[in-house]
């Protein structure tokens, strides 16, 4: 073993082998993989190894496309060919029109990544797969590139190429400890010696938390037992003359693919079982769990109904092995929260099919700092302090039970709730709140008109449309109150705080005490990294002069890592998170100033407390910090209150609002209103694939500043011109909003992709934001939106169609 290398990848399954190989593709050859046993001896070796192009967002589509193209190349390598059944085709079945509508949306989204799915009828499903019954089928989604691959051959092929490029692999070498040094480098201790390295990658499959513990972290990854059968030969398959397409069935919770002249059939039973929660036997290597046929009998009955030939077919082999899940079912690919020079590729429930793409994107992150796609849907920092293994296990069970059932818009499944609450959660529930979930926080979505109000799951506007409209009207005409919990809030102190923030933001950052500004952070490639408000608080009995940095609720770990990693040695800057200590009450509407003046001492007039001001005060007797900002487009105040005083502040505001028509509103009303104002959402409209000029943020960029992160890259990008531009669209449809990822068409050409969509209740417009070709980013340009399979007209309009002069915000 060498004693020094640039990167050590721990784990020899698909995640580790793919990462190692792709690091060499990105130009780093001084890299090492360490495996405790033999390559593929964990989950990889018993994988069903299906390789689909289907994904529910464009990043997943993109990484799967990379996997397919890479696997085709490997299979065709004359020196080391591997078994890859490419292009057998696959059908995702559906028995409801709502499921079919979802498939039409995903097909629209995939088209923007140059992936072409086909929506087929029940009869066509039966024609393409002669073994299935079409009884109670509505149709299906056809993936022409679906297939399967030999897992061991795949990993060996990746390892072979990595070795040829200079990488080294050490098998039968268990890691025993990890030590991080003051300069953030690592020493990897193993039974065969130590290796010093710059970067460590945890790719340890179901042993992820054994290695995590060596770093002093835990990962929200849990394992589930998963069973599949290999059948005896089936005569109809022998006679078909072609390979059978793959089937994924959300009706009966099973999948199948051809294996020789029989089938491999896998089950996602409702009575499923976690694995390894109390530790894993060190000798569990190339091993399986005991067969448990009784557990899958109910699912097997459904499979018999769908594929009657199975009733006449014997079982040749039973495989029951662990597979890993995260809280939301998507893998964790990227930086480990709170650690430097530490990355992971874990929680890969569909590792073989996606693994080529996982390693590709992770290698880009390690070498270049970012990947070619925005990878937030994979980022380990998308989960924060609530993300323990116990919660993950509950969500893993739920996800396993719904393996082939995609999430509908506004669908929030019940397992693992409530994870994060405030003192107001039960109070608002008693008021009739329907809750959504934001980074684990229970946040009000809207207030139900009756306890038995349950809108249908659909891609259309649902029955809550009128309820949301009424909440918006209250905010527009009188005053509304909403709890916005989990909003990220850092307190930044030290004499260097202003210079530090000036370096972090690409535009001007206000330094005036009592004033607030909005700005954007870029990465080193000049792309949009984050959005934050900066509020300058005066010295008081609550603290010294300080800055409050506020950003999206989901960004807590992401932003803390980014900011703390850029504090220079010796720089007098300290950052403390208040995210879980304080909660925001948003008071909005033309009568909001009257409500605030009734319950808080002081002069709250427009002259004394203008828009973009900040002040400490008391709401009743509850200490609070009030910031004059608005996400609704109406006069509004963010009222930040310590959680211990939150209920008191809420009662004071409700009492003060009685004479001013104050009512409660929720997140869906906010979403509608922000669309009308041209306000953007982080990780929906603000992503690392585009720079601030492409995103329409020109006024927030100050290139004459000589020192901000991403400046040189942004100058270069500016000279090259925009690839896409973000626009506001008016959609000529009343039945459904545009959904993120949907394609915009001119003829048969994709010309743009939707990032957000909703109905503007004050303007009466169906609105969408989208990145489109630059030549179309002018008012009046027309195109067609692929709205769940229907092409509807969409026209570029001016941003902020509601109160474009911002007079209502200023009050």
C-alpha positions in Angstrom: 0.0 0.0 0.0 1.1 3.5 -0.7 1.3 5.9 2.2 0.0 9.1 0.6 -2.6 9.7 -2.0 -5.1 12.4 -3.1 -8.4 10.6 -2.5 -9.3 7.5 -0.6 -12.6 5.9 -1.6 -13.9 3.5 1.0 -16.1 0.7 -0.3 -15.8 -1.5 -3.4 -19.4 -1.7 -4.6 -20.9 0.2 -7.5 -20.7 3.5 -5.7 -17.0 3.2 -4.9 -15.9 1.7 -8.2 -17.8 4.3 -10.2 -16.4 7.2 -8.1 -12.9 5.9 -8.5 -13.2 5.5 -12.2 -14.7 8.9 -12.7 -12.1 10.6 -10.6 -9.6 9.3 -13.2 -11.8 10.6 -16.0 -11.7 14.0 -14.4 -7.9 13.9 -14.4 -7.0 12.6 -10.9 -5.0 9.4 -11.2 -3.4 9.5 -7.7 -6.5 7.9 -6.1 -7.1 4.8 -4.1 -10.1 2.5 -3.3 -10.1 0.4 -0.1 -12.5 -2.5 0.3 -12.8 -4.6 3.5 -13.4 -7.8 1.5 -13.7 -8.4 -2.2 -15.2 -6.0 -4.7 -19.1 -6.2 -4.9 -19.3 -8.2 -1.7 -21.9 -6.0 0.0 -25.2 -5.2 -1.6 -23.9 -5.0 -5.2 -23.4 -8.7 -5.9 -27.1 -9.6 -5.3 -28.6 -6.6 -7.0 -31.4 -7.2 -9.5 -29.4 -4.7 -11.6 -32.1 -3.0 -13.6 -31.0 0.0 -15.7 -33.8 2.4 -16.4 -33.9 6.0 -17.7 -36.9 6.9 -15.6 -36.6 9.6 -13.0 -38.8 12.2 -11.3 -36.5 15.2 -11.9 -34.0 16.2 -14.6 -30.9 15.6 -12.5 -31.9 11.9 -12.0 -32.7 11.6 -15.7 -29.3 13.1 -16.6 -27.3 10.8 -14.3 -29.2 7.7 -15.5 -28.6 8.7 -19.1 -24.9 8.9 -18.3 -25.1 5.4 -16.7 -26.7 3.9 -19.8 -24.2 5.5 -22.2 -21.3 4.4 -20.0 -22.6 0.8 -19.7 -23.1 0.6 -23.4 -19.5 1.6 -23.9 -18.3 -0.9 -21.4 -20.4 -3.7 -22.9 -18.9 -3.0 -26.3 -15.3 -2.9 -25.1 -13.6 -5.7 -27.1 -10.9 -6.2 -24.5 -13.3 -6.7 -21.6 -17.0 -6.9 -22.7 -19.7 -7.2 -20.1 -23.2 -8.6 -20.1 -25.6 -5.7 -20.6 -29.1 -6.3 -21.9 -29.7 -2.8 -23.3 -32.9 -1.6 -24.8 -35.2 -4.5 -23.8 -37.7 -1.8 -23.0 -39.7 -1.4 -19.8 -43.3 -0.6 -18.9 -44.5 1.2 -15.7 -48.1 0.2 -15.3 -51.0 2.4 -14.1 -54.6 1.7 -13.2 -55.8 5.3 -12.7 -56.0 8.3 -14.9 -54.2 10.3 -12.2 -51.2 8.0 -12.5 -51.3 8.3 -16.3 -51.3 12.1 -16.0 -48.2 11.9 -13.8 -46.5 9.7 -16.4 -47.3 12.3 -19.1 -45.7 15.0 -16.9 -42.5 12.9 -16.4 -42.4 12.3 -20.2 -42.6 16.0 -20.7 -39.8 16.6 -18.2 -37.6 13.8 -19.7 -37.9 15.3 -23.2 -35.9 18.3 -22.0 -33.0 15.9 -21.3 -33.3 14.4 -24.8 -34.9 11.3 -23.3 -38.1 10.1 -25.0 -40.7 8.0 -23.1 -43.9 6.9 -24.7 -47.3 6.9 -23.1 -49.1 3.7 -24.2 -52.6 2.2 -23.7 -53.5 -0.8 -21.8 -53.9 -2.8 -25.0 -50.4 -1.7 -26.1 -49.0 -2.8 -22.8 -50.4 -6.3 -23.4 -49.1 -6.3 -27.0 -45.5 -5.4 -25.9 -45.5 -7.8 -23.0 -47.6 -10.9 -23.9 -47.4 -12.4 -20.4 -49.4 -9.7 -18.6 -53.1 -9.3 -18.2 -54.6 -6.0 -19.1 -57.5 -6.3 -16.6 -58.0 -3.0 -14.7 -55.1 -1.3 -16.5 -55.3 2.3 -17.6 -52.0 2.2 -19.5 -48.3 2.7 -18.9 -45.1 4.6 -19.5 -42.7 2.9 -22.0 -38.9 3.4 -21.5 -37.3 2.1 -24.7 -33.8 2.0 -23.1 -34.7 -0.1 -20.1 -32.5 -3.1 -19.4 -30.3 -5.0 -16.9 -26.6 -5.6 -16.4 -24.3 -8.0 -14.7 -23.3 -6.2 -11.4 -20.0 -8.0 -10.7 -18.8 -7.6 -14.3 -19.8 -3.9 -14.3 -17.8 -3.1 -11.2 -14.8 -5.1 -12.4 -14.9 -3.2 -15.7 -14.9 0.1 -13.9 -12.1 -1.0 -11.6 -10.1 -2.2 -14.5 -10.3 1.1 -16.3 -9.5 3.0 -13.1 -6.4 0.9 -12.6 -5.3 1.5 -16.2 -5.5 5.2 -15.5 -3.3 4.9 -12.4 -5.7 4.3 -9.6 -4.9 1.6 -7.0 -7.4 -0.8 -5.3 -6.6 -2.6 -2.0 -9.0 -5.5 -1.3 -9.3 -7.4 2.0 -8.2 -4.3 3.8 -10.7 -3.2 6.5 -10.6 0.4 7.6 -10.2 0.6 11.3 -10.3 4.4 12.0 -10.2 7.8 10.4 -8.2 10.8 11.7 -8.7 14.4 10.4 -5.8 16.8 11.0 -5.8 20.5 11.6 -5.2 21.3 7.9 -8.3 19.2 7.1 -6.4 16.3 5.5 -7.1 12.8 6.6 -5.4 9.6 7.7 -7.2 6.4 6.8 -6.1 3.7 9.2 -6.5 0.1 8.0 -5.4 -3.4 9.1 -2.7 -3.2 6.5 -1.3 0.2 7.3 -2.2 3.9 7.1 -2.7 6.2 4.1 -2.6 10.0 4.3 -4.9 11.7 1.9 -6.5 15.0 1.1 -10.1 13.7 0.7 -12.1 10.7 2.0 -15.2 9.3 0.3 -17.6 7.1 2.2 -19.1 4.6 -0.3 -19.8 1.8 2.2 -23.3 0.7 1.3 -25.1 -0.8 4.3 -22.0 -0.3 6.5 -22.2 3.5 5.9 -22.6 4.3 9.6 -19.7 2.2 10.7 -17.4 4.4 8.7 -19.5 7.5 9.6 -18.9 6.8 13.3 -15.2 7.0 12.6 -15.7 10.5 11.3 -18.0 11.4 14.2 -21.1 11.7 12.1 -24.2 9.6 11.4 -25.9 9.4 8.1 -29.7 9.1 7.5 -29.4 5.7 5.8 -31.3 2.5 6.8 -31.5 -0.9 5.2 -34.5 -2.9 4.2 -34.6 -6.7 3.4 -35.6 -7.2 -0.2 -36.6 -10.5 -1.8 -36.7 -11.6 -5.4 -37.3 -14.9 -7.1 -35.7 -16.5 -10.1 -38.2 -18.8 -11.8 -37.9 -21.9 -13.8 -38.1 -21.6 -17.6 -41.3 -20.3 -19.0 -42.3 -21.8 -22.4 -43.9 -18.5 -23.6 -40.5 -16.7 -23.2 -38.7 -19.3 -25.1 -41.2 -19.0 -28.0 -41.3 -15.2 -28.0 -38.2 -14.8 -30.2 -37.3 -11.6 -28.3 -36.5 -10.5 -24.8 -39.4 -9.6 -22.6 -39.7 -5.9 -21.5 -39.3 -5.1 -17.9 -42.4 -4.5 -15.8 -42.8 -2.3 -12.8 -46.3 -2.5 -11.2 -47.5 0.0 -8.6 -50.8 -1.9 -8.5 -49.4 -5.1 -7.2 -46.0 -3.9 -5.8 -43.7 -6.0 -7.9 -41.3 -5.9 -10.8 -40.0 -8.4 -13.2 -37.4 -8.8 -15.9 -36.2 -11.7 -18.1 -33.5 -13.9 -16.6 -32.4 -16.5 -19.2 -35.6 -18.2 -20.2 -37.4 -17.4 -17.0 -38.1 -14.3 -14.9 -36.6 -12.4 -12.0 -39.5 -11.2 -9.9 -39.0 -8.7 -7.0 -41.5 -7.8 -4.4 -42.2 -4.6 -2.3 -44.5 -6.1 0.3 -46.5 -4.0 2.8 -45.2 -6.1 5.7 -41.6 -5.2 5.0 -38.7 -5.4 7.3 -35.7 -3.2 8.3 -32.3 -4.8 8.6 -29.1 -4.1 10.6 -30.7 -1.5 12.9 -28.8 -2.9 15.9 -25.5 -3.5 14.2 -24.2 -5.8 11.4 -22.2 -9.0 11.9 -18.6 -8.3 10.7 -18.7 -11.6 8.9 -21.8 -10.7 6.8 -20.0 -10.7 3.5 -21.3 -12.0 0.2 -24.2 -13.1 2.4 -28.0 -13.1 2.3 -30.8 -12.9 4.9 -33.0 -16.0 5.5 -35.8 -16.6 3.0 -39.1 -15.3 4.2 -41.8 -16.4 1.7 -44.7 -15.8 4.0 -43.9 -12.1 4.0 -44.5 -11.7 0.2 -47.5 -13.9 -0.3 -49.9 -11.0 -0.6 -47.8 -9.3 -3.2 -47.2 -12.6 -5.0 -51.0 -13.1 -5.4 -51.1 -9.7 -7.1 -48.3 -10.7 -9.4 -50.2 -14.0 -10.3 -53.2 -11.8 -11.2 -51.1 -9.6 -13.5 -49.0 -12.5 -14.9 -51.1 -15.7 -14.9 -48.1 -17.7 -16.3 -46.5 -17.5 -12.9 -49.1 -19.9 -11.5 -47.6 -22.6 -13.6 -44.0 -21.8 -13.0 -41.6 -23.1 -10.4 -39.2 -21.1 -8.3 -35.6 -21.9 -8.9 -33.8 -19.5 -6.5 -34.8 -17.1 -3.7 -32.7 -14.0 -2.9 -33.3 -12.0 0.2 -30.7 -9.2 0.8 -30.4 -5.8 2.3 -30.8 -2.6 0.2 -30.3 0.9 1.5 -32.7 3.9 1.7 -32.6 7.5 2.8 -35.4 9.7 4.2 -36.8 10.6 0.7 -35.6 7.6 -1.2 -33.0 9.5 -3.2 -29.3 8.8 -2.6 -26.8 11.0 -0.7 -24.1 12.1 -3.2 -21.8 15.0 -2.2 -20.2 16.7 0.8 -20.7 15.3 4.3 -22.4 18.1 6.4 -20.1 19.8 8.8 -16.9 18.1 7.5 -14.2 19.3 5.2 -12.7 17.2 2.4 -15.2 14.4 3.2 -17.8 13.2 0.7 -20.2 10.3 0.4 -22.0 8.2 -2.1 -24.5 6.3 0.0 -28.2 5.3 0.3 -28.3 3.9 -3.2 -31.5 1.8 -3.3 -31.2 1.7 -7.1 -27.4 1.7 -7.1 -26.6 -0.5 -10.2 -28.9 1.4 -12.5 -27.8 4.8 -11.4 -24.3 4.1 -10.1 -22.5 5.2 -13.2 -24.1 8.6 -12.9 -23.6 8.9 -9.2 -19.8 8.4 -9.5 -19.8 10.8 -12.5 -21.4 13.7 -10.6 -19.5 13.0 -7.3 -16.2 13.0 -9.1 -17.1 16.4 -10.7 -17.9 17.8 -7.2 -14.7 16.6 -5.7 -12.5 17.8 -8.6 -14.3 21.0 -9.7 -16.4 22.0 -6.7 -19.7 21.5 -8.6 -21.2 19.1 -11.0 -22.7 19.9 -14.5 -26.2 19.6 -13.0 -27.6 21.1 -9.9 -27.3 18.2 -7.4 -29.5 19.5 -4.6 -31.8 16.5 -5.0 -28.8 14.3 -4.1 -27.0 16.6 -1.6 -26.4 15.0 1.8 -27.1 18.5 3.4 -30.7 18.5 2.3 -31.5 16.8 5.6 -30.6 18.6 8.8 -30.7 17.9 12.6 -33.8 15.8 12.5 -32.4 13.2 10.2 -31.5 10.3 12.5 -31.6 6.6 11.6 -34.8 6.0 13.5 -36.7 8.5 11.4 -35.0 7.2 8.2 -36.2 3.7 9.0 -39.8 4.9 9.3 -39.5 6.7 6.0 -37.7 3.8 4.4 -40.6 1.4 5.3 -43.1 3.9 3.8 -41.0 4.4 0.7 -40.5 0.6 0.2 -44.3 0.1 0.5 -44.8 2.7 -2.2 -41.8 1.9 -4.4 -43.4 2.5 -7.8 -45.9 5.2 -6.6 -44.5 8.6 -7.4 -45.3 11.6 -5.2 -48.1 13.8 -6.5 -48.0 17.6 -6.1 -48.9 18.5 -2.5 -48.7 14.9 -1.4 -47.0 14.5 2.0 -47.0 11.0 3.3 -47.5 10.4 7.0 -44.5 8.4 8.2 -42.0 10.1 10.4 -44.3 13.1 11.2 -44.2 15.4 12.9 -40.4 15.6 13.0 -40.0 19.3 13.8 -42.7 21.5 15.4 -43.0 24.8 17.2 -45.3 25.8 20.1 -47.8 26.9 17.6 -48.1 23.6 15.7 -51.0 22.2 17.8 -52.6 25.7 18.0 -52.7 26.0 14.3 -53.9 22.4 13.9 -56.8 23.3 16.1 -57.5 26.2 13.8 -57.9 23.7 10.9 -54.4 23.8 9.4 -53.4 21.4 6.7 -49.6 21.0 7.0 -46.9 20.6 4.4 -43.3 19.6 5.3 -40.3 21.8 4.8 -37.0 20.2 5.9 -38.9 18.2 8.5 -40.8 21.2 9.8 -44.6 21.1 9.9 -45.6 24.2 8.1 -49.2 25.3 7.4 -50.2 24.7 3.8 -53.7 26.2 4.1 -56.6 26.2 6.5 -59.3 23.6 5.8 -62.9 24.8 5.5 -64.0 21.6 7.4 -62.3 18.7 9.2 -63.2 16.2 6.5 -61.7 18.4 3.6 -59.3 16.1 1.7 -58.4 17.3 -1.9 -57.7 14.6 -4.4 -54.1 13.9 -5.4 -53.7 15.3 -8.9 -51.5 17.3 -11.3 -54.5 19.6 -11.9 -55.6 22.4 -9.6 -57.2 20.6 -6.7 -60.2 21.4 -4.5 -58.0 23.7 -2.3 -57.9 26.2 -5.2 -60.8 28.3 -3.8 -59.5 28.1 -0.2 -56.1 29.5 -1.3 -57.8 32.2 -3.3 -59.7 33.3 -0.2 -56.5 33.5 1.9 -54.8 35.5 -0.8 -57.7 37.9 -0.9 -57.5 38.5 2.9 -53.8 39.4 2.5 -54.5 41.7 -0.4 -57.5 43.5 1.2 -56.8 43.4 5.0 -54.2 41.6 6.9 -52.9 38.0 7.2 -50.8 36.1 9.6 -48.6 33.1 8.9 -46.1 31.1 10.7 -43.0 30.5 8.6 -40.9 28.0 10.7 -37.5 26.6 10.0 -36.4 29.7 8.0 -32.6 29.7 8.1 -31.1 32.4 10.4 -27.5 32.8 11.2 -26.1 35.5 13.6 -22.7 36.8 12.3 -20.5 38.8 14.6 -17.0 40.1 14.7 -15.2 43.2 13.3 -14.7 41.4 10.0 -18.3 40.6 9.4 -19.0 43.2 6.7 -15.8 42.6 4.8 -16.5 38.9 4.9 -20.1 39.2 3.6 -19.0 41.7 0.9 -16.6 39.0 -0.3 -19.4 36.3 -0.2 -22.0 38.3 -2.2 -21.8 39.3 -5.8 -23.5 42.6 -5.2 -23.7 45.5 -2.8 -24.2 44.5 0.9 -25.7 47.1 3.1 -23.6 47.9 6.2 -26.0 50.5 7.7 -27.3 49.7 11.1 -31.1 49.1 11.0 -31.2 48.3 7.3 -31.7 45.2 5.3 -30.5 44.0 1.9 -31.0 41.0 -0.4 -28.1 39.5 -2.2 -26.8 36.4 -4.0 -23.8 34.1 -3.5 -22.0 32.5 -6.4 -19.8 29.5 -6.6 -16.3 29.6 -8.1 -17.8 29.0 -11.6 -19.9 32.2 -11.4 -23.1 30.3 -10.9 -25.9 31.0 -8.4 -25.1 29.3 -5.1 -27.5 30.9 -2.7 -29.8 33.8 -1.9 -29.9 35.6 1.5 -31.2 38.6 3.3 -28.7 40.5 5.4 -30.1 42.6 8.4 -27.8 44.8 10.5 -28.9 44.9 14.1 -27.7 47.5 16.5 -26.0 46.7 19.8 -28.6 46.2 22.6 -29.2 44.2 25.7 -29.8 41.3 23.3 -26.3 41.3 21.8 -23.5 43.3 20.2 -23.7 44.8 16.8 -24.4 41.9 14.5 -25.7 40.7 11.2 -28.6 38.4 10.7 -28.2 36.3 7.6 -31.5 34.7 6.5 -32.0 32.1 3.7 -34.2 29.2 2.7 -35.4 26.7 5.3 -33.7 23.8 3.6 -30.3 25.6 3.3 -29.3 25.4 7.0 -26.4 22.9 6.6 -25.6 23.9 3.0 -25.1 27.6 3.9 -23.3 27.0 7.1 -20.8 24.9 5.3 -20.3 27.4 2.5 -19.9 30.4 4.8 -17.7 28.8 7.5 -15.4 27.3 4.8 -14.7 30.8 3.5 -13.7 32.5 6.8 -10.0 33.3 6.3 -7.4 32.4 8.9 -7.3 35.2 11.5 -10.5 36.9 10.3 -12.6 38.1 13.1 -15.9 36.5 12.1 -18.1 34.2 14.1 -21.3 32.5 12.9 -24.0 31.1 15.2 -27.2 29.4 14.0 -30.5 30.6 15.4 -32.5 28.5 13.0 -33.9 26.2 15.6 -34.3 28.8 18.4 -36.5 31.4 16.7 -39.6 31.2 14.5 -41.0 33.8 12.0 -44.5 35.1 12.1 -45.3 36.9 8.8 -47.8 39.8 9.1 -48.8 40.9 5.6 -51.4 43.1 4.0 -52.4 46.8 3.7 -53.5 46.8 7.3 -50.4 45.1 8.6 -49.0 48.3 9.9 -52.1 49.0 11.9 -52.0 45.6 13.5 -48.3 46.0 14.4 -48.9 49.4 15.8 -51.6 48.1 18.1 -49.5 45.5 19.8 -45.9 46.9 19.6 -44.7 50.2 21.1 -42.9 52.7 18.8 -43.5 54.5 15.6 -44.2 52.1 12.7 -45.0 54.6 10.1 -43.6 54.4 6.6 -41.3 57.3 7.5 -40.0 55.8 10.8 -39.9 52.2 9.6 -39.6 52.0 5.8 -39.4 48.9 3.7 -36.0 47.1 4.3 -35.7 48.2 7.9 -35.0 46.1 11.0 -35.8 46.9 14.6 -35.9 45.1 18.0 -39.1 45.4 19.9 -41.8 43.6 21.9 -44.9 42.1 20.5 -47.1 42.5 23.5 -44.5 41.4 26.1 -42.8 38.9 23.8 -39.3 40.0 22.6 -39.1 40.1 18.8 -37.1 41.4 15.9 -39.1 42.9 13.1 -37.8 43.0 9.5 -39.6 45.0 6.8 -39.5 42.5 3.9 -42.1 40.8 1.8 -42.4 37.6 -0.2 -46.1 38.3 -0.9 -45.9 41.6 -2.7 -48.0 43.3 0.0 -46.8 45.5 2.9 -45.4 42.8 5.2 -43.2 42.3 8.3 -41.2 39.3 9.3 -41.5 39.0 13.1 -38.7 36.8 14.5 -39.6 35.5 18.0 -37.7 33.1 20.3 -39.7 29.9 20.5 -40.3 30.3 24.2 -42.3 33.5 23.5 -43.9 32.4 20.2 -47.3 31.6 21.6 -47.5 34.9 23.5 -46.5 36.9 20.4 -49.1 35.0 18.3 -51.9 35.8 20.8 -50.9 39.4 20.9 -51.0 39.7 17.1 -54.3 37.8 16.9 -55.9 40.1 19.5 -54.5 43.2 17.7 -55.8 42.0 14.4 -59.4 41.5 15.5 -60.4 45.1 14.5 -58.4 44.9 11.2 -59.9 41.8 9.7 -56.8 39.7 10.3 -57.0 36.0 9.3 -54.5 33.2 9.0 -52.9 32.0 5.7 -50.5 29.3 4.6 -47.7 28.4 2.3 -49.9 27.8 -0.8 -51.1 31.4 -0.7 -47.5 32.6 -0.3 -46.5 30.5 -3.4 -49.2 32.1 -5.5 -48.3 35.6 -4.4 -44.6 35.2 -4.9 -45.1 34.0 -8.5 -47.0 37.2 -9.2 -44.1 39.3 -7.9 -41.3 37.6 -9.7 -39.7 36.3 -6.5 -37.6 33.2 -7.0 -37.3 30.0 -5.0 -33.9 28.6 -4.1 -33.3 25.2 -5.7 -36.4 25.7 -8.0 -35.5 28.8 -9.9 -32.1 29.5 -8.3 -29.8 26.7 -9.3 -26.1 26.2 -9.9 -26.6 25.5 -13.6 -27.1 29.2 -14.4 -25.3 32.4 -13.6 -27.1 35.5 -12.2 -27.3 37.2 -15.6 -29.1 34.2 -17.0 -31.3 34.1 -13.9 -32.4 37.7 -14.4 -30.5 39.0 -11.4 -28.5 41.8 -13.1 -29.4 44.4 -10.5 -27.8 42.3 -7.8 -24.4 42.0 -9.4 -21.7 44.6 -9.0 -18.8 43.5 -11.2 -16.8 46.6 -10.2 -16.2 45.0 -6.8 -12.7 43.6 -7.0 -13.2 40.7 -4.7 -16.2 38.3 -4.6 -16.4 34.6 -5.1 -17.0 33.7 -8.7 -16.1 37.2 -10.1 -13.5 36.1 -12.6 -15.6 33.2 -13.9 -18.6 35.5 -14.2 -16.7 38.0 -16.3 -15.6 35.2 -18.6 -19.2 33.8 -18.8 -20.6 37.3 -19.5 -18.2 37.6 -22.5 -19.5 34.3 -23.8 -23.2 35.2 -23.7 -26.2 33.5 -22.1 -27.2 29.9 -22.9 -30.7 30.2 -21.4 -32.6 33.0 -19.7 -35.2 32.9 -17.0 -38.6 34.4 -18.0 -42.1 34.8 -16.7 -44.8 33.0 -18.7 -48.5 33.4 -19.0 -50.0 29.9 -19.6 -53.2 29.6 -21.5 -54.8 26.9 -19.4 -57.2 26.9 -16.4 -57.2 23.2 -15.4 -53.6 22.8 -14.2 -50.5 24.7 -13.3 -47.2 24.2 -15.0 -45.0 21.8 -13.0 -41.3 22.0 -12.5 -39.4 20.2 -15.3 -42.1 20.5 -17.9 -40.8 21.1 -21.4 -41.6 24.2 -23.6 -41.8 23.4 -27.3 -41.7 25.1 -30.7 -42.7 22.5 -33.2 -40.8 19.4 -32.2 -38.0 21.3 -30.6 -37.6 21.8 -26.8 -36.9 25.5 -26.3 -37.1 25.7 -22.5 -37.8 24.1 -19.1 -40.3 25.2 -16.4 -38.9 25.8 -12.9 -42.0 26.9 -11.1 -45.7 27.3 -11.8 -48.9 28.4 -10.0 -52.1 30.4 -10.4 -51.9 34.1 -9.5 -55.1 34.8 -7.6 -54.7 38.6 -7.7 -53.9 38.8 -11.4 -56.1 35.9 -12.6 -53.1 34.5 -14.5 -51.7 31.0 -14.8 -48.0 31.8 -14.3 -44.8 29.9 -14.8 -41.1 30.6 -14.6 -38.8 28.9 -17.1 -35.3 28.9 -18.6 -35.7 29.4 -22.3 -33.4 30.0 -25.3 -32.1 33.6 -25.2 -33.8 34.7 -28.4 -37.2 33.8 -26.9 -36.6 35.8 -23.7 -38.4 38.8 -24.9 -42.0 39.9 -24.1 -44.5 38.5 -26.5 -42.5 35.4 -27.5 -44.8 32.4 -27.8 -44.2 28.7 -27.4 -46.2 25.7 -26.2 -46.1 24.1 -22.8 -46.2 20.4 -22.6 -48.7 20.3 -19.8 -49.1 16.6 -18.8 -49.2 15.6 -22.5 -51.3 18.6 -23.7 -49.6 21.3 -25.7 -51.0 24.7 -24.5 -49.9 28.2 -25.5 -47.5 30.1 -23.3 -46.4 33.7 -23.7 -43.4 35.6 -22.2 -44.7 38.5 -20.1 -43.0 41.1 -18.0 -41.8 39.9 -14.6 -43.8 40.9 -11.6 -47.2 41.2 -13.2 -48.7 42.3 -9.8 -47.7 45.8 -8.7 -44.5 46.0 -10.8 -43.6 49.4 -9.3 -43.5 47.8 -5.8 -45.8 50.5 -4.3 -47.8 48.0 -2.2 -44.7 46.6 -0.5 -43.6 50.1 0.5 -47.0 50.7 2.0 
